[in-house]
Amino acid sequence: MLSAALAGVLSVLAFLLFLNTWKKKKNLPPGPAPWPVIGNLHQLNRLAPYETLTELGEKYGSVYTIYFGWNPVVVLYGYDTLKDALLGQADDFSGRAIVPVFERVAHRKGLVFSNGTHWQQQRRFSLATLRSFGMGKRSIEERVTEEATFLVEFFQRKQGKPFNPASRVTAAVSNVICSIVFGDRFDTEDETFQTLLRMVNENITFLGKRGFQMYNTYPNILKWLPGEHHKIFQNVSMLQTYLRGLIDNHLLSRDPNCPRDFVDSFLNKIEEEAGNPDSHFTMDSLTYTTFNLFIAGTETTSSTIRWALRFMLAYPEIQKKIQNEIDSVLGSEKCPSLEDRVRLPYTDAVIHEVQRFASIVPNGLPHEALYDIKFKGYTIPKGTQIITFLHSALNDKKYWDNPELFNPDRFLDENGKFIKNEAQIPFGAGKRSCIGEALAKTEIFIFFVSILQKFTLKSAPGEGGPIQLMGGGTRAPVPFNVCAEWRL
Protein backbone atom coordinates (compact mmCIF):
# COMPACT_ATOMS: atom_id res chain seq x y z
CA MET A 1 0.00 0.00 0.00
CA LEU A 2 2.84 2.36 0.94
CA SER A 3 4.73 1.64 -2.25
CA ALA A 4 1.60 2.33 -4.33
CA ALA A 5 1.06 5.63 -2.53
CA LEU A 6 4.71 6.59 -3.04
CA ALA A 7 4.44 5.76 -6.74
CA GLY A 8 1.34 7.93 -6.97
CA VAL A 9 3.06 10.88 -5.28
CA LEU A 10 6.11 10.54 -7.55
CA SER A 11 3.87 10.42 -10.61
CA VAL A 12 2.10 13.62 -9.55
CA LEU A 13 5.44 15.34 -8.86
CA ALA A 14 6.76 14.21 -12.24
CA PHE A 15 3.68 15.56 -13.95
CA LEU A 16 3.93 18.91 -12.13
CA LEU A 17 7.64 19.16 -13.00
CA PHE A 18 6.85 18.40 -16.63
CA LEU A 19 4.00 20.93 -16.68
CA ASN A 20 6.24 23.58 -15.15
CA THR A 21 9.01 22.89 -17.67
CA TRP A 22 6.51 22.96 -20.52
CA LYS A 23 5.06 26.30 -19.43
CA LYS A 24 8.53 27.84 -19.18
CA LYS A 25 8.87 27.22 -22.90
CA LYS A 26 5.67 29.16 -23.58
CA ASN A 27 7.23 31.19 -26.40
CA LEU A 28 7.62 28.02 -28.42
CA PRO A 29 5.21 27.61 -31.35
CA PRO A 30 1.84 26.00 -30.54
CA GLY A 31 1.17 22.30 -30.76
CA PRO A 32 -0.68 19.36 -29.24
CA ALA A 33 -0.55 18.99 -25.48
CA PRO A 34 2.14 16.45 -24.56
CA TRP A 35 1.76 13.63 -22.08
CA PRO A 36 4.21 13.30 -19.19
CA VAL A 37 7.30 11.22 -19.96
CA ILE A 38 6.30 10.24 -23.53
CA GLY A 39 5.36 13.66 -24.89
CA ASN A 40 3.55 13.20 -28.21
CA LEU A 41 5.26 9.98 -29.26
CA HIS A 42 2.02 8.07 -28.82
CA GLN A 43 0.41 10.20 -31.53
CA LEU A 44 2.91 9.36 -34.26
CA ASN A 45 1.71 6.95 -36.90
CA ARG A 46 3.99 3.95 -36.34
CA LEU A 47 4.20 3.04 -40.05
CA ALA A 48 4.08 6.54 -41.51
CA PRO A 49 5.09 9.28 -39.03
CA TYR A 50 5.02 11.89 -41.80
CA GLU A 51 1.25 11.44 -42.05
CA THR A 52 0.91 12.53 -38.42
CA LEU A 53 3.16 15.53 -39.04
CA THR A 54 0.93 16.51 -41.97
CA GLU A 55 -2.23 16.28 -39.88
CA LEU A 56 -0.67 18.39 -37.13
CA GLY A 57 0.54 20.96 -39.65
CA GLU A 58 -2.97 21.36 -41.02
CA LYS A 59 -4.23 21.90 -37.48
CA TYR A 60 -1.52 24.04 -35.85
CA GLY A 61 -0.04 25.93 -38.77
CA SER A 62 3.30 26.51 -40.45
CA VAL A 63 5.43 26.28 -37.29
CA TYR A 64 4.42 24.00 -34.45
CA THR A 65 5.89 22.09 -31.53
CA ILE A 66 5.63 18.44 -30.60
CA TYR A 67 7.43 16.60 -27.82
CA PHE A 68 9.60 13.51 -28.06
CA GLY A 69 9.56 12.53 -24.43
CA TRP A 70 10.54 15.60 -22.42
CA ASN A 71 12.17 17.29 -25.42
CA PRO A 72 10.41 19.86 -27.60
CA VAL A 73 10.78 19.46 -31.38
CA VAL A 74 9.84 22.30 -33.73
CA VAL A 75 8.35 21.33 -37.10
CA LEU A 76 8.59 23.64 -40.11
CA TYR A 77 5.54 23.03 -42.29
CA GLY A 78 4.97 24.24 -45.85
CA TYR A 79 7.30 25.60 -48.50
CA ASP A 80 7.09 29.27 -47.51
CA THR A 81 8.15 28.46 -43.96
CA LEU A 82 10.99 26.21 -45.11
CA LYS A 83 12.18 28.91 -47.51
CA ASP A 84 12.11 31.59 -44.81
CA ALA A 85 14.11 29.35 -42.47
CA LEU A 86 16.57 27.50 -44.72
CA LEU A 87 17.22 30.33 -47.14
CA GLY A 88 16.09 33.49 -45.34
CA GLN A 89 17.84 32.56 -42.06
CA ALA A 90 20.32 30.08 -43.49
CA ASP A 91 22.95 30.43 -40.76
CA ASP A 92 20.41 30.09 -37.97
CA PHE A 93 19.05 26.84 -39.36
CA SER A 94 22.32 25.25 -40.49
CA GLY A 95 22.81 23.18 -37.34
CA ARG A 96 22.52 19.41 -37.39
CA ALA A 97 20.75 17.68 -34.52
CA ILE A 98 23.25 15.14 -33.20
CA VAL A 99 20.59 12.92 -31.71
CA PRO A 100 21.71 9.79 -29.81
CA VAL A 101 21.49 7.53 -32.88
CA PHE A 102 23.78 9.87 -34.84
CA GLU A 103 26.08 10.36 -31.86
CA ARG A 104 26.59 6.62 -31.61
CA VAL A 105 27.00 6.24 -35.38
CA ALA A 106 29.48 9.05 -36.08
CA HIS A 107 30.68 10.60 -32.78
CA ARG A 108 30.08 14.13 -34.17
CA LYS A 109 32.59 13.60 -36.98
CA GLY A 110 32.37 13.42 -40.74
CA LEU A 111 30.36 15.29 -43.32
CA VAL A 112 26.75 14.85 -42.17
CA PHE A 113 26.55 14.32 -38.42
CA SER A 114 28.74 17.18 -37.22
CA ASN A 115 28.58 20.94 -36.62
CA GLY A 116 30.82 23.99 -36.39
CA THR A 117 34.32 24.13 -37.80
CA HIS A 118 34.56 20.37 -38.30
CA TRP A 119 31.46 20.27 -40.50
CA GLN A 120 32.46 23.41 -42.43
CA GLN A 121 35.90 22.02 -43.25
CA GLN A 122 34.60 18.57 -44.16
CA ARG A 123 31.92 20.00 -46.45
CA ARG A 124 34.25 22.49 -48.13
CA PHE A 125 36.92 19.86 -48.76
CA SER A 126 34.41 17.24 -49.92
CA LEU A 127 32.71 19.55 -52.39
CA ALA A 128 36.01 20.69 -53.92
CA THR A 129 37.43 17.17 -54.12
CA LEU A 130 34.30 15.55 -55.54
CA ARG A 131 34.17 18.25 -58.21
CA SER A 132 37.80 17.66 -59.06
CA PHE A 133 36.93 14.03 -59.75
CA GLY A 134 34.07 14.97 -62.03
CA MET A 135 30.94 15.51 -59.94
CA GLY A 136 28.76 18.04 -61.72
CA LYS A 137 30.94 17.88 -64.83
CA ARG A 138 30.72 16.11 -68.18
CA SER A 139 33.42 13.63 -67.16
CA ILE A 140 31.21 11.97 -64.54
CA GLU A 141 28.69 11.11 -67.22
CA GLU A 142 31.11 8.54 -68.62
CA ARG A 143 31.02 6.62 -65.34
CA VAL A 144 27.25 6.86 -65.13
CA THR A 145 26.89 5.73 -68.77
CA GLU A 146 29.18 2.77 -68.12
CA GLU A 147 27.01 1.60 -65.22
CA ALA A 148 23.85 2.23 -67.24
CA THR A 149 25.24 -0.01 -69.99
CA PHE A 150 25.87 -2.82 -67.49
CA LEU A 151 22.34 -2.37 -66.11
CA VAL A 152 20.78 -2.51 -69.58
CA GLU A 153 22.72 -5.71 -70.31
CA PHE A 154 21.39 -7.23 -67.08
CA PHE A 155 17.80 -6.32 -68.01
CA GLN A 156 18.31 -7.81 -71.48
CA ARG A 157 19.55 -11.13 -70.06
CA LYS A 158 16.20 -11.54 -68.30
CA GLN A 159 14.59 -11.94 -71.76
CA GLY A 160 11.30 -10.40 -70.71
CA LYS A 161 10.84 -12.72 -67.73
CA PRO A 162 9.79 -11.27 -64.35
CA PHE A 163 12.51 -10.04 -61.99
CA ASN A 164 12.92 -7.60 -59.12
CA PRO A 165 15.19 -4.76 -60.35
CA ALA A 166 15.88 -3.28 -56.92
CA SER A 167 19.23 -4.83 -56.01
CA ARG A 168 20.82 -4.27 -59.42
CA VAL A 169 19.61 -0.68 -59.69
CA THR A 170 21.02 0.03 -56.23
CA ALA A 171 24.33 -1.61 -57.12
CA ALA A 172 24.63 0.41 -60.33
CA VAL A 173 24.00 3.69 -58.52
CA SER A 174 26.36 2.80 -55.69
CA ASN A 175 29.15 1.94 -58.11
CA VAL A 176 29.16 5.52 -59.40
CA ILE A 177 29.92 7.05 -56.00
CA CYS A 178 32.32 4.17 -55.22
CA SER A 179 34.31 4.92 -58.37
CA ILE A 180 34.72 8.54 -57.22
CA VAL A 181 35.43 7.85 -53.56
CA PHE A 182 37.40 4.59 -53.79
CA GLY A 183 38.58 4.69 -57.39
CA ASP A 184 36.94 1.45 -58.47
CA ARG A 185 33.59 -0.23 -58.98
CA PHE A 186 32.37 -3.44 -57.36
CA ASP A 187 31.21 -6.57 -59.10
CA THR A 188 27.44 -6.18 -58.83
CA GLU A 189 27.11 -9.93 -58.26
CA ASP A 190 29.51 -9.82 -55.30
CA GLU A 191 27.77 -11.17 -52.23
CA THR A 192 29.59 -8.85 -49.82
CA PHE A 193 28.67 -5.79 -51.91
CA GLN A 194 25.01 -6.82 -51.99
CA THR A 195 25.06 -7.35 -48.21
CA LEU A 196 26.46 -3.85 -47.68
CA LEU A 197 23.74 -2.36 -49.87
CA ARG A 198 21.05 -4.25 -48.00
CA MET A 199 22.35 -2.86 -44.71
CA VAL A 200 22.32 0.68 -46.14
CA ASN A 201 18.66 0.22 -47.09
CA GLU A 202 17.78 -1.08 -43.62
CA ASN A 203 19.45 1.87 -41.93
CA ILE A 204 17.88 4.53 -44.16
CA THR A 205 14.46 3.00 -43.62
CA PHE A 206 14.97 3.07 -39.85
CA LEU A 207 15.58 6.84 -39.80
CA GLY A 208 11.92 7.73 -40.18
CA LYS A 209 10.38 5.04 -38.01
CA ARG A 210 8.97 5.63 -34.57
CA GLY A 211 11.72 3.37 -33.21
CA PHE A 212 14.26 5.98 -34.32
CA GLN A 213 12.49 8.66 -32.27
CA MET A 214 12.04 6.27 -29.34
CA TYR A 215 15.75 5.49 -29.17
CA ASN A 216 16.67 9.17 -29.40
CA THR A 217 14.25 9.93 -26.56
CA TYR A 218 15.22 7.10 -24.20
CA PRO A 219 18.73 5.98 -25.27
CA ASN A 220 19.91 5.03 -21.79
CA ILE A 221 16.97 2.66 -21.43
CA LEU A 222 16.60 1.26 -24.93
CA LYS A 223 20.26 0.42 -25.34
CA TRP A 224 19.64 -2.37 -22.83
CA LEU A 225 16.38 -3.56 -24.38
CA PRO A 226 15.85 -5.68 -27.51
CA GLY A 227 14.75 -3.90 -30.67
CA GLU A 228 15.53 -3.02 -34.26
CA HIS A 229 18.07 -0.41 -33.17
CA HIS A 230 20.58 -3.14 -32.28
CA LYS A 231 20.54 -4.39 -35.88
CA ILE A 232 21.03 -0.85 -37.14
CA PHE A 233 24.12 -0.26 -35.00
CA GLN A 234 25.48 -3.66 -36.00
CA ASN A 235 25.04 -2.69 -39.65
CA VAL A 236 26.89 0.57 -39.06
CA SER A 237 29.80 -1.22 -37.40
CA MET A 238 30.13 -3.70 -40.27
CA LEU A 239 29.88 -0.97 -42.91
CA GLN A 240 32.49 1.23 -41.25
CA THR A 241 34.85 -1.72 -40.72
CA TYR A 242 34.59 -2.63 -44.39
CA LEU A 243 35.16 0.94 -45.54
CA ARG A 244 38.13 1.29 -43.19
CA GLY A 245 39.61 -1.77 -44.88
CA LEU A 246 39.35 -0.05 -48.26
CA ILE A 247 41.07 3.00 -46.79
CA ASP A 248 43.87 0.86 -45.37
CA ASN A 249 44.40 -0.65 -48.83
CA HIS A 250 44.81 2.87 -50.19
CA LEU A 251 47.52 3.56 -47.63
CA LEU A 252 49.53 0.66 -49.03
CA SER A 253 49.15 1.51 -52.71
CA ARG A 254 48.74 5.26 -53.11
CA ASP A 255 51.10 7.74 -54.75
CA PRO A 256 50.82 11.07 -52.88
CA ASN A 257 51.78 12.90 -56.08
CA CYS A 258 48.97 11.33 -58.08
CA PRO A 259 45.74 10.95 -56.09
CA ARG A 260 43.41 8.45 -57.73
CA ASP A 261 40.22 9.29 -55.89
CA PHE A 262 38.59 10.99 -52.92
CA VAL A 263 40.29 8.74 -50.35
CA ASP A 264 43.78 9.44 -51.73
CA SER A 265 43.07 13.17 -51.67
CA PHE A 266 41.86 12.99 -48.07
CA LEU A 267 44.96 11.01 -47.05
CA ASN A 268 47.09 13.73 -48.61
CA LYS A 269 45.17 16.30 -46.57
CA ILE A 270 45.84 14.30 -43.39
CA GLU A 271 49.57 14.31 -44.16
CA GLU A 272 49.49 18.01 -44.97
CA GLU A 273 48.00 18.80 -41.54
CA ALA A 274 49.97 16.20 -39.59
CA GLY A 275 51.64 18.91 -37.47
CA ASN A 276 48.39 20.61 -36.55
CA PRO A 277 47.03 19.27 -33.24
CA ASP A 278 43.65 20.90 -33.99
CA SER A 279 43.29 19.38 -37.45
CA HIS A 280 39.88 18.08 -38.43
CA PHE A 281 41.40 15.75 -41.01
CA THR A 282 42.09 12.42 -39.32
CA MET A 283 41.63 8.74 -40.10
CA ASP A 284 38.45 8.77 -38.05
CA SER A 285 36.97 11.72 -39.92
CA LEU A 286 37.93 10.07 -43.22
CA THR A 287 36.13 6.88 -42.21
CA TYR A 288 32.99 8.75 -41.18
CA THR A 289 32.99 10.99 -44.27
CA THR A 290 33.37 8.07 -46.68
CA PHE A 291 30.60 6.33 -44.72
CA ASN A 292 28.38 9.38 -45.26
CA LEU A 293 29.18 9.56 -48.98
CA PHE A 294 28.64 5.83 -49.52
CA ILE A 295 25.17 5.91 -47.97
CA ALA A 296 24.06 9.27 -49.37
CA GLY A 297 25.31 8.36 -52.83
CA THR A 298 23.50 5.04 -52.88
CA GLU A 299 20.07 4.74 -51.36
CA THR A 300 18.00 7.83 -52.13
CA THR A 301 19.05 7.98 -55.81
CA SER A 302 18.43 4.28 -56.38
CA SER A 303 15.10 4.58 -54.56
CA THR A 304 14.08 7.40 -56.92
CA ILE A 305 14.87 5.22 -59.93
CA ARG A 306 12.89 2.31 -58.47
CA TRP A 307 9.96 4.68 -57.97
CA ALA A 308 10.27 5.80 -61.60
CA LEU A 309 10.18 2.21 -62.85
CA ARG A 310 7.16 1.46 -60.67
CA PHE A 311 5.31 4.47 -62.06
CA MET A 312 5.97 3.23 -65.60
CA LEU A 313 4.19 -0.01 -64.70
CA ALA A 314 1.26 1.92 -63.25
CA TYR A 315 1.02 4.43 -66.13
CA PRO A 316 1.85 2.71 -69.46
CA GLU A 317 0.48 5.70 -71.39
CA ILE A 318 3.11 7.93 -69.75
CA GLN A 319 5.79 5.37 -70.51
CA LYS A 320 4.76 5.41 -74.18
CA LYS A 321 4.93 9.21 -74.39
CA ILE A 322 8.44 9.15 -72.90
CA GLN A 323 9.56 6.52 -75.39
CA ASN A 324 8.14 8.47 -78.32
CA GLU A 325 10.07 11.53 -77.16
CA ILE A 326 13.28 9.54 -76.70
CA ASP A 327 12.89 7.95 -80.14
CA SER A 328 12.39 11.31 -81.84
CA VAL A 329 15.35 12.98 -80.13
CA LEU A 330 17.91 10.23 -79.47
CA GLY A 331 16.84 7.36 -81.66
CA SER A 332 17.66 3.84 -80.55
CA GLU A 333 21.46 3.97 -80.41
CA LYS A 334 22.66 7.32 -79.03
CA CYS A 335 23.55 7.08 -75.35
CA PRO A 336 21.69 9.72 -73.36
CA SER A 337 23.66 12.65 -71.96
CA LEU A 338 22.63 15.27 -69.44
CA GLU A 339 22.72 17.88 -72.19
CA ASP A 340 19.82 16.01 -73.83
CA ARG A 341 17.56 16.85 -70.90
CA VAL A 342 16.49 20.19 -72.38
CA ARG A 343 15.42 18.37 -75.58
CA LEU A 344 13.42 15.82 -73.59
CA PRO A 345 11.07 18.12 -71.63
CA TYR A 346 8.33 15.54 -71.07
CA THR A 347 10.82 12.98 -69.78
CA ASP A 348 12.32 15.64 -67.52
CA ALA A 349 8.85 16.53 -66.26
CA VAL A 350 8.15 12.89 -65.40
CA ILE A 351 11.40 12.60 -63.45
CA HIS A 352 10.60 15.75 -61.47
CA GLU A 353 7.10 14.49 -60.72
CA VAL A 354 8.54 11.16 -59.56
CA GLN A 355 10.80 13.00 -57.13
CA ARG A 356 7.97 15.20 -55.91
CA PHE A 357 5.43 12.45 -55.46
CA ALA A 358 7.88 9.93 -54.00
CA SER A 359 9.10 12.32 -51.28
CA ILE A 360 11.57 9.64 -50.30
CA VAL A 361 12.93 11.21 -47.10
CA PRO A 362 9.86 13.21 -46.05
CA ASN A 363 11.23 14.55 -42.77
CA GLY A 364 14.71 15.30 -44.04
CA LEU A 365 17.55 14.88 -41.56
CA PRO A 366 16.89 16.70 -38.27
CA HIS A 367 18.33 20.16 -37.70
CA GLU A 368 19.09 21.80 -34.36
CA ALA A 369 19.13 25.32 -32.96
CA LEU A 370 22.79 25.91 -32.09
CA TYR A 371 21.67 29.05 -30.22
CA ASP A 372 18.33 30.70 -29.43
CA ILE A 373 16.58 31.44 -32.75
CA LYS A 374 13.90 34.09 -33.25
CA PHE A 375 11.57 32.92 -35.99
CA LYS A 376 8.10 34.15 -36.95
CA GLY A 377 7.49 35.66 -33.52
CA TYR A 378 8.57 32.54 -31.61
CA THR A 379 11.74 31.57 -29.81
CA ILE A 380 13.37 28.25 -30.63
CA PRO A 381 15.69 27.59 -27.66
CA LYS A 382 19.26 26.45 -28.12
CA GLY A 383 19.46 22.67 -28.37
CA THR A 384 15.95 22.23 -29.78
CA GLN A 385 15.58 19.70 -32.57
CA ILE A 386 14.00 21.06 -35.77
CA ILE A 387 12.24 18.96 -38.39
CA THR A 388 12.48 20.51 -41.85
CA PHE A 389 9.40 18.75 -43.18
CA LEU A 390 10.26 18.47 -46.90
CA HIS A 391 7.15 16.41 -47.59
CA SER A 392 5.01 19.44 -46.75
CA ALA A 393 6.74 21.51 -49.45
CA LEU A 394 6.39 18.78 -52.07
CA ASN A 395 2.66 18.58 -51.31
CA ASP A 396 1.97 22.25 -50.58
CA LYS A 397 -1.41 23.09 -52.12
CA LYS A 398 -0.34 26.69 -52.57
CA TYR A 399 2.26 25.52 -55.11
CA TRP A 400 0.77 22.28 -56.45
CA ASP A 401 -2.72 21.63 -57.79
CA ASN A 402 -4.04 18.28 -56.54
CA PRO A 403 -0.67 17.23 -55.09
CA GLU A 404 -2.04 13.79 -54.23
CA LEU A 405 -2.18 12.98 -57.97
CA PHE A 406 0.77 11.89 -60.13
CA ASN A 407 0.76 14.46 -62.93
CA PRO A 408 3.94 15.24 -64.92
CA ASP A 409 2.09 17.95 -66.88
CA ARG A 410 2.39 20.25 -63.85
CA PHE A 411 6.03 20.77 -64.93
CA LEU A 412 5.14 21.78 -68.51
CA ASP A 413 3.81 25.04 -69.94
CA GLU A 414 1.18 25.34 -72.67
CA ASN A 415 3.89 24.84 -75.31
CA GLY A 416 5.22 21.66 -73.74
CA LYS A 417 8.37 23.30 -72.40
CA PHE A 418 9.69 22.37 -68.98
CA ILE A 419 8.96 24.85 -66.18
CA LYS A 420 10.43 24.91 -62.70
CA ASN A 421 8.55 25.11 -59.44
CA GLU A 422 10.41 26.64 -56.52
CA ALA A 423 8.70 24.30 -54.04
CA GLN A 424 10.42 21.32 -55.69
CA ILE A 425 13.07 20.70 -53.00
CA PRO A 426 13.55 16.90 -52.72
CA PHE A 427 17.25 17.52 -51.97
CA GLY A 428 16.52 20.04 -49.23
CA ALA A 429 17.61 23.67 -49.29
CA GLY A 430 20.12 25.97 -47.65
CA LYS A 431 23.48 25.12 -46.15
CA ARG A 432 22.54 21.55 -45.29
CA SER A 433 21.19 20.65 -48.72
CA CYS A 434 22.38 17.42 -50.28
CA ILE A 435 26.02 17.66 -51.35
CA GLY A 436 25.44 15.16 -54.17
CA GLU A 437 22.44 16.79 -55.82
CA ALA A 438 24.18 17.36 -59.18
CA LEU A 439 25.42 13.76 -59.30
CA ALA A 440 22.02 12.37 -58.33
CA LYS A 441 20.26 14.33 -61.08
CA THR A 442 22.75 13.04 -63.65
CA GLU A 443 22.32 9.44 -62.54
CA ILE A 444 18.52 9.51 -62.39
CA PHE A 445 18.26 10.99 -65.89
CA ILE A 446 20.79 8.75 -67.62
CA PHE A 447 19.70 5.50 -65.94
CA PHE A 448 15.99 6.16 -66.51
CA VAL A 449 16.35 7.22 -70.15
CA SER A 450 18.75 4.34 -70.92
CA ILE A 451 16.23 1.79 -69.63
CA LEU A 452 13.19 3.22 -71.43
CA GLN A 453 15.17 3.70 -74.64
CA LYS A 454 15.78 -0.04 -74.79
CA PHE A 455 12.83 -1.63 -72.98
CA THR A 456 9.09 -1.51 -72.54
CA LEU A 457 8.32 -2.24 -68.91
CA LYS A 458 5.29 -4.30 -67.94
CA SER A 459 3.98 -5.67 -64.66
CA ALA A 460 4.70 -9.29 -63.89
CA PRO A 461 1.71 -11.63 -64.21
CA GLY A 462 -0.50 -11.36 -61.15
CA GLU A 463 1.04 -8.05 -60.07
CA GLY A 464 0.30 -4.43 -60.91
CA GLY A 465 -2.54 -2.35 -59.60
CA PRO A 466 -2.26 0.76 -57.40
CA ILE A 467 1.11 1.58 -55.90
CA GLN A 468 1.35 0.56 -52.26
CA LEU A 469 3.95 1.85 -49.80
CA MET A 470 6.22 0.04 -47.41
CA GLY A 471 5.85 0.98 -43.75
CA GLY A 472 8.49 3.30 -42.35
CA GLY A 473 9.54 6.93 -42.25
CA THR A 474 11.07 6.78 -45.70
CA ARG A 475 8.61 6.40 -48.55
CA ALA A 476 9.24 3.38 -50.75
CA PRO A 477 6.93 1.25 -52.89
CA VAL A 478 6.50 -2.37 -51.85
CA PRO A 479 8.97 -4.64 -53.72
CA PHE A 480 7.81 -5.39 -57.25
CA ASN A 481 8.78 -7.46 -60.27
CA VAL A 482 9.02 -6.15 -63.79
CA CYS A 483 9.03 -7.68 -67.26
CA ALA A 484 11.47 -5.74 -69.46
CA GLU A 485 10.66 -6.38 -73.13
CA TRP A 486 13.41 -5.47 -75.61
CA ARG A 487 12.17 -2.73 -77.97
CA LEU A 488 14.74 -2.96 -80.72
Secondary structure, DSSP 8 states (H G I E B T S, - for coil): -HHHHHHHHHHHHHHHHHHHHHHHTTTS------BTTTBTGGGS-SS-HHHHHHHHHHHH-SEEEEEETTEEEEEE-SHHHHHIIIIITTTTT--B---HHHHHHHTT-SSSS--HHHHHHHHHHHHHHHHHTTTTSHHHHHHHHHHHHHHHHHHHHTTT--B--HHHHHHHHHHHHHHHHTSS---TT-HHHHHHHHHHHHHHHHTTSHHHHHHHHSHHHHTTS-SHHHHHHHHHHHHHHHHHHHHHHHHHH--TTS--SHHHHHHHHHHHTTT-TT-S--HHHHHHHHHHHHHHTTHHHHHHHHHHHHHHHH-HHHHHHHHHHHHHHTTTTS---GGGGGG-HHHHHHHHHHHHHH-SSTT-S-EE-SS-EEETTEEE-TT-EEEE-HHHHHT-TTTSSSTTS--GGGGB-TTS-B---TT--TT--GGGS-TTHHHHHHHHHHHHHHHHHHEEEEE-TT--SS--B-SSSS--B----EEEEE--
